[in-house]
């Protein structure tokens, strides 16, 4: 008999599950835990929304030239000490 997944293990595996990088059996086990555990399900929903926001904020655009110049200038100053 297999021991059900606990919250610690569920949260440790959450990022792999969100990236769809888990074996099907492990994903099914985690999904079963998420259905039963409100705490882990809430964390999974938050993490999924957070990943979506970050993906939308970082997709398709280039850094504006003035921002790029300021960043490069700050990096050069940092390297020079």
Residue pairs with C-beta under 8 A, 6 or more apart in sequence:
4 29
4 32
4 33
5 13
5 29
5 30
5 32
5 33
6 33
7 33
7 37
7 39
7 40
10 30
10 33
10 34
10 37
10 40
11 40
11 43
13 22
13 26
13 30
14 30
14 40
14 43
14 44
14 47
15 47
16 22
17 27
17 30
17 31
17 44
18 44
18 47
18 48
18 51
20 27
22 30
33 40
34 40
34 41
34 44
35 41
63 71
